[in-house]
Amino acid sequence: MPSVTFILPDGSKKSYEAAEGETLLNLAHRSDPDLLEGACEGSLACSTCHVIVDPKFYDVVETHNPISDEENDMLDLAFGLTETSRLGCQIKITKDIDGLYVTIPRGTRNISLDKQGND
C-alpha cells in the first residue's frame, strides 16, 4: 500500500497507508476526520482541501492527476497558494507516488462560511 505523509501547520507529521485510487481528501477523512477540511466533499466547489505537494513529487502527481481548469479556478481562492498547490480531492493515490509528502497550509478559505459571516 502506498503511504502519504501530511505535514501539519505546526510542523508535525502524520503518515497513513493509502488505498490505490482513493483521493488525498478521502485518505485524510478516513484516517483523521480533523486533518483536512474538505467542506464541499470533493465536488470542486471550495478550496478547503488545499495542500502543498512536496516539489520532488509534483511532476509525478501532475502526470497521474493533471490539473483541470475547474481545479485551477478553485485554487485561485486558496489561502497560501504556492507553485505546487493542489486540491486534495483531485489527487488520486497511485503506487507511483508512494511516500508522498504534502503540507497542510496554516489556514483555509471557506467562501460559503465567509459569506454567511458577512450577512
N, C-alpha and C positions, 0 to 999 in steps of 0.2 A: 504494500500500500504506500502511495506517495505521502510524504509528510510536508506540512506547511508550518512555518513559524510566524506568528504575529508578534510584532514589536509594539508594545503598548506605549501610550503617550509618556508614561513615566520612565520608559527605557527598559522595563522588564519584558521578558519574552515568555510566550506560551506556544508550545508546539503540539500539533494534533495530527493524527493519521487521517488521511482523506480517502474517500472512495473515488475511483476514477469516474469522471463525468459530472460529479457534483460541483456546484459553484463555491467560491470562497465564502459567499454570504451564507449558503446552506451549511457549510462546514462550521462556520462561526456560530450560527444559531443552534446547531446540533450539539456543539461542544461546550459552549458557554453563552447562553442567551444574551448576556450583557456585553459581549465582546465587540460586536459591530451592530449598529442600529438597524439599517435596512427598513426604513419606515414604509416604503411602498412595496415591500416584499418581493423585490426583483422585477418590477414591471417597468423599469426605466422612467419613473415619474419623480425621482428625487436624486439627491447625491449623498445621502446619509451613509451609504456603504463604501464611500471613497476610501481607497487605500493607496499607498505609495509602494510600488513594486521596486524591489532591490534592482538597481541598474544592471547587475550581471544576469538577471533573469528576464529583463524587459523584452528583449528581442524574441526569446523563446515563447513568452506569454503572448506576445503580439502575433507570432506565427500561427499559434494554435487558437488564438482568440482575437482575431482582428477587431480593431475598434470601429464601431459603427458611427454614423452621423448622429444618431439619437444619443449614444453614449457621450460623444463629444459635446453635444449641446448640454447635457446634464452636468458634465464635468466643469463647464463654464460657471456653474453655480456652486461648485465645491469650495469649501474652506481649505486654504493652504495648498492650492494646486501646484503641482510640480511637473517636470518633463516626463516622469514615469508614473503619473497618476492614472488610476483606472478605477472602475466601479467593481466592487467585489461580486456583485450579482452577474457580471458579464465575463468573469474569468472561470472557466471550467478546468478542473484539475485533470491533468494528464500525467502519465509516468515521466514525460519529458521535463516536467517542472518539479520533480521530486526534490525536496529540500528548499523549496521556495521560501523567501523571506518577504514579508510585506509589513509596512509600518502603518499604524493607525494614527491619523492626524490628531492633534490636540483638541480639535473642535469639529462639529458638523454644522451644516446649514440646512435646516428643515424649513423650506419655504412655506409649507402649509401651516406649520406652527407659528412661524414668523407673522404670517398674515392674520392668524387668529389673535395674536397678541396685540396687533395694532388696530383692531376694530374699536 
